């Protein structure tokens, strides 16, 4: 089983906070921003892990929103 880092989990928590403030309507903008920012950080770095956690959170929100519509 693969474990996730605490930084990845922190990214998910940051995504949840933004989701609570803005809802799913912000998802596309958040993803665009994260995708461009991620390029500057190695995947194994703490910041890279956090950004990837938040990115995956937003991807999942979009996936769920599409299923509901």
Number of C-alpha atoms within 10 A of each C-alpha: 3 4 5 10 13 13 19 21 18 18 23 21 16 17 23 17 12 17 18 10 10 11 12 16 12 14 21 13 11 18 18 11 12 17 14 9 12 17 10 10 13 11 14 10 11 17 18 19 23 25 26 21 24 25 24 18 22 25 16 13 18 18 11 12 12 9 7 7 5
